[in-house]
Amino acid sequence: MTHPSTRRAVLATGTAALIAGCSNYGDENGGGSDEGASSVAPAESGTGGEAPAGEALTKTGDIPVGGGKIFKDEKVVVTQPEKDGFKAFSAVCTHQGCIVATVSDGTINCACHGSEFRIADGAVAKGPAQKPLPAKQITVTGDSISVT
């Protein structure tokens, strides 16, 4: 015998579906929004995954002094804290694995939960992240920046 659905059963099922659908928020695929102003140029397409060693990632002129640029496909953020002083860090937030979203006002910012990292050394400027962004080795040859 089939029982008709009650309002309580429908609500419970809908709530369970909503929770399941939202459970991937903040995953490694970027789960946050890209809202807010940014001094970051859009990320360039790459081959996916990590940037190939030795292959040019960007040009020095594409990285603003006091800012940076996020390469989402390569999971790298390149910054220029001071003129001609380039740094690179993992673009994966150490809090819950989201890809960082913006670079502005001297910090690399994760939109998922609000963590901020300093562009000069990747150190945590504001939590909830407790670990710095890992540094990446780069080489500047002429006006090209490569991940090594």
Disulfide bonds with the S-S distance in Angstrom:
Cys98-Cys112 2.08
